[in-house]
Amino acid sequence: MFSRIYQILGIVALTGLAHSAQAEELTIKKGQFYLGSNLIPPGCIVQLTPQLNGDDTTASVFLDRPSFRGCLQANESFPPQEDGAASPTYTIEANLEGYNYLVTGCSYSSEGTLRKSCSNIRIRFEERDYHSVNAAKKVMVVSKTGDWEPVLWPENDRSFDSQARILHIRERYRAVAGNQRLKTKTIKKKCVLPDDFIAVTYRFQNNEISEIVEQYVEDPELRSTSFYYEQGELIFAYLDMADPVTHEQHRLYFQNEKAFLCKVTHLGAAPEGFAVDVPTEVPCSTSLVLRTIDHSNDLLNLYQTKDLYSHARWCQ
């Protein structure tokens, strides 16, 4: 089975990184982005956030260019500010893989009532073709791909009874998980390798999606995901994630689309501090929770659009 995994992951890796050779030089040191040995000035990132006056007009920033100066070498990496205003800052909140990140960027003013403005944005580093007079060359850019909201409940700021919520989610899970009496619809997508499929099964209760199960048909133990809903809201996700090295099962509990409890089970070898095959509560990871929410939304959208082409990351 693992040879099959390597084939699939290899195809995905080649597809995803073919245009990002220079992005491999991207590193994070002490909470800041570097391209090679060069610090990427915070202003290059914060340019992508809305301005203090509400304007939101910048989609991408050149980090380098074949002529003139990109933001790495710019005289001013951020639009001029009033005298006495603090320099722009950002914090990296999560790494979403594939050179995609969640950041919070802040700009400052020394005048007016609004002295500080911070925005949560998604960014991606990538290479693009830049067409000059003589030829096309590769240049590195950072682009804004969207915004985001916090997806975790703070431990000390919960306006609900978490234990009662867990019991309710478990009751809901028992009522719908694999329930053959519920209306069911399955969509299959042919995969890269012959005779392989990813199957997405939808179960309905009161004409609303109550469960989505995505499973790799040829080797179900490779990876599967299950999502559970109540009145259109994601309340629980189960992720069975296997690769040639590790096999983890994640359980994520939600309230108002934010995770408040996360558990992981290690099958086979377990890292230090974890028992094998025992669900253990762990701090929720922003990147994992956000990827889970995005995946849930993708599968909900798949049912509406039947857009099989963009659905499965293993399939073509």
C-alpha positions in Angstrom: 0.0 0.0 0.0 2.8 2.5 0.9 4.2 2.2 -2.7 0.8 3.4 -3.9 0.9 6.3 -1.4 4.4 7.3 -2.6 3.1 7.3 -6.2 0.1 9.5 -5.3 2.0 11.9 -3.1 4.7 12.2 -5.6 2.3 13.2 -8.3 0.8 15.8 -6.0 4.2 17.1 -4.9 5.3 17.6 -8.5 2.1 19.3 -9.5 2.0 21.6 -6.5 5.7 22.8 -6.5 6.6 22.9 -10.2 6.2 26.7 -10.3 7.7 27.4 -6.8 11.4 26.5 -7.0 12.5 29.9 -5.5 9.8 29.5 -2.8 11.9 26.7 -1.4 14.3 29.4 -0.2 11.5 30.8 2.0 12.1 30.2 5.7 10.8 31.5 9.0 13.2 32.8 11.6 12.1 34.3 15.0 8.6 34.8 13.6 9.6 36.6 10.4 9.8 35.6 6.8 13.1 35.3 5.0 13.9 34.7 1.4 17.3 33.1 1.4 19.3 35.2 3.8 17.2 38.3 3.2 14.6 39.4 5.7 11.3 40.2 4.0 10.4 43.7 5.3 7.2 43.7 7.3 5.9 46.4 5.0 5.9 44.0 2.1 3.4 41.9 3.9 1.3 44.6 5.6 0.8 46.3 2.2 -1.7 43.5 1.5 -4.0 44.5 4.4 -6.7 47.2 4.1 -5.4 50.7 4.8 -6.5 52.8 7.8 -8.9 54.7 5.5 -10.6 51.4 4.5 -9.1 51.1 1.0 -8.3 47.5 0.1 -6.7 47.6 -3.3 -3.4 45.6 -3.2 -3.5 41.9 -4.4 0.2 41.1 -4.8 3.6 42.6 -4.0 6.8 42.0 -6.0 9.5 40.8 -3.7 12.1 40.9 -6.5 12.0 42.0 -10.2 14.3 41.5 -13.2 14.7 45.3 -13.4 14.3 48.2 -10.9 13.7 47.2 -7.3 11.2 44.8 -5.7 10.0 45.1 -2.2 13.1 43.4 -0.8 15.3 46.2 -2.0 12.8 49.0 -2.1 13.7 52.4 -0.6 10.2 52.3 1.0 8.6 48.9 1.6 5.4 50.5 2.9 3.6 53.7 1.8 4.9 56.8 3.6 3.4 57.4 7.0 3.0 60.4 9.3 6.0 61.5 11.4 6.1 59.6 14.6 4.0 56.6 13.4 5.2 53.2 14.3 6.5 50.9 11.6 4.1 48.2 10.3 4.2 44.8 12.0 2.8 41.3 11.4 2.5 38.0 13.2 2.4 34.6 11.5 -0.6 32.8 12.9 -0.5 29.5 11.0 1.3 27.6 8.2 -1.3 26.1 5.8 1.4 24.3 3.8 2.2 24.9 0.1 3.6 28.3 1.0 0.2 29.5 2.3 0.0 31.3 5.6 -2.3 33.0 7.9 -1.0 36.4 9.2 -2.2 39.3 11.2 -0.8 42.6 9.8 -1.0 45.9 11.6 -0.4 49.5 10.4 -0.1 52.5 12.7 -0.9 56.2 12.6 0.3 59.1 14.7 -2.8 61.2 13.8 -6.6 60.9 14.2 -8.6 58.6 16.5 -7.6 55.3 14.9 -4.0 54.8 15.7 -3.7 51.1 14.9 -5.5 48.9 12.4 -4.9 45.1 12.2 -6.3 42.7 9.7 -6.3 38.9 9.4 -5.3 37.8 5.9 -4.3 34.7 4.0 -1.1 35.0 1.9 0.7 32.8 -0.6 4.3 33.1 -1.8 4.8 32.0 -5.4 6.8 32.5 -8.6 5.3 34.2 -11.6 6.4 34.9 -15.2 7.4 38.6 -15.7 7.4 39.6 -19.3 10.0 42.3 -20.1 11.2 43.6 -23.5 13.7 40.8 -24.0 12.3 37.7 -22.3 10.1 36.3 -19.6 11.7 35.8 -16.3 10.6 34.3 -13.0 9.9 36.8 -10.1 8.9 36.1 -6.5 5.6 37.6 -5.3 3.5 37.5 -2.2 -0.3 37.6 -2.8 -3.3 38.0 -0.6 -5.7 35.1 -1.2 -8.4 36.0 1.3 -9.1 36.8 4.9 -9.8 34.7 8.0 -11.5 34.7 11.3 -10.3 33.0 14.5 -11.3 29.4 14.5 -10.4 28.4 18.1 -12.3 29.1 21.3 -10.0 30.7 23.9 -9.9 28.5 27.0 -10.9 31.3 29.3 -13.6 32.9 27.0 -16.3 30.3 26.4 -19.9 31.4 26.7 -21.2 27.8 26.7 -21.0 24.6 28.7 -18.3 22.6 26.9 -19.2 19.3 28.7 -22.9 19.6 27.7 -21.8 20.4 24.2 -19.6 17.3 24.0 -22.5 15.1 25.1 -24.8 16.7 22.6 -22.3 16.2 19.8 -21.9 12.5 20.7 -25.6 12.0 20.8 -25.9 13.6 17.4 -23.0 11.4 16.1 -24.7 8.2 17.3 -28.0 9.2 15.5 -26.5 9.9 12.1 -23.1 8.2 11.7 -23.5 5.4 9.1 -27.3 5.4 9.6 -28.6 3.4 6.6 -32.1 4.5 7.2 -31.2 8.1 6.2 -31.4 9.3 2.6 -27.9 8.8 1.0 -26.2 10.1 -2.1 -22.7 9.0 -3.1 -20.4 10.8 -5.6 -17.3 9.0 -7.0 -14.3 10.5 -8.5 -11.8 8.5 -10.6 -8.2 8.8 -9.3 -4.7 9.0 -10.8 -4.1 5.3 -10.6 -6.3 2.8 -12.6 -9.4 1.4 -10.8 -9.0 3.8 -7.9 -11.8 6.1 -6.7 -12.5 8.6 -4.0 -16.1 8.2 -2.8 -18.0 11.0 -1.0 -21.1 9.9 0.7 -23.8 12.4 1.9 -26.5 11.5 4.4 -29.5 13.7 5.0 -31.8 14.3 7.9 -34.8 16.5 7.5 -33.6 17.3 4.0 -30.3 18.8 5.3 -26.8 17.3 5.1 -26.1 15.6 8.4 -23.0 13.6 7.5 -20.3 13.6 4.8 -17.8 10.7 4.6 -14.9 11.0 2.1 -13.0 7.7 1.6 -10.3 6.4 -0.7 -12.0 3.3 -2.1 -9.1 1.1 -3.1 -7.3 1.5 0.3 -9.8 2.9 2.8 -7.1 2.8 5.5 -5.0 5.3 3.5 -7.1 8.3 4.5 -10.7 9.1 5.3 -12.6 12.1 6.7 -16.0 12.4 8.2 -18.0 15.6 9.0 -21.1 16.0 11.0 -23.6 18.8 10.8 -26.6 20.2 12.7 -28.9 22.7 11.0 -26.2 23.4 8.4 -23.4 24.0 11.0 -20.3 21.9 11.3 -20.2 20.3 14.8 -17.7 17.5 14.6 -15.0 16.2 12.3 -13.1 12.9 12.3 -9.8 12.7 10.3 -8.1 9.4 9.8 -4.7 10.4 8.4 -2.2 7.7 7.4 1.1 8.0 5.7 4.2 5.8 5.4 5.6 7.1 8.7 2.6 7.9 11.0 -1.0 7.0 11.4 -3.1 9.5 13.4 -6.8 10.0 14.0 -8.0 13.4 14.9 -11.3 14.4 16.5 -12.4 18.0 16.4 -15.4 19.4 18.4 -17.0 22.6 17.3 -19.3 25.3 18.7 -20.4 28.1 16.3 -17.8 27.0 13.7 -14.9 27.3 16.2 -13.1 24.3 17.6 -13.1 24.0 21.4 -11.8 20.4 21.9 -9.2 18.4 19.8 -8.1 14.9 20.4 -5.5 12.7 18.6 -5.0 9.0 18.6 -1.7 7.5 17.5 -2.0 4.0 15.9 1.2 2.0 15.7 4.2 4.0 16.9 3.3 6.9 19.3 5.6 9.8 20.1 6.8 10.4 23.6 4.1 11.3 26.0 1.3 9.5 24.1 0.0 6.0 24.6 -0.8 3.9 21.5 -4.4 3.7 20.5 -5.6 6.1 23.3 -7.4 9.3 22.4 -5.5 12.2 24.0 -6.6 15.8 24.3 -4.2 18.2 22.7 -4.1 21.9 22.0 -6.1 22.7 18.8 -4.0 23.7 15.8 -5.2 26.7 13.9 -3.8 25.4 10.7 -5.4 21.9 11.1 -8.8 23.4 12.2 -8.8 25.8 9.3 -7.9 23.2 6.7 -10.7 21.0 8.2 -13.2 23.8 7.8 -12.1 24.5 4.3 -12.3 20.8 3.4 -15.8 20.7 4.8 -16.8 23.7 2.8 -15.3 22.1 -0.3 -17.3 19.0 0.1 -20.5 20.9 0.7 -19.8 22.9 -2.4 -19.1 19.7 -4.3 -22.6 18.5 -3.7 -24.0 21.7 -5.0 -21.8 22.1 -8.1 -20.7 18.5 -8.8 -17.4 20.1 -9.7 -15.4 16.8 -9.6 -12.4 18.3 -11.3 -11.4 20.5 -8.4 -12.5 18.2 -5.6 -10.0 15.5 -4.9 -6.3 16.4 -4.3 -5.3 12.9 -5.2 -7.4 12.7 -8.4 -7.2 14.1 -11.8 
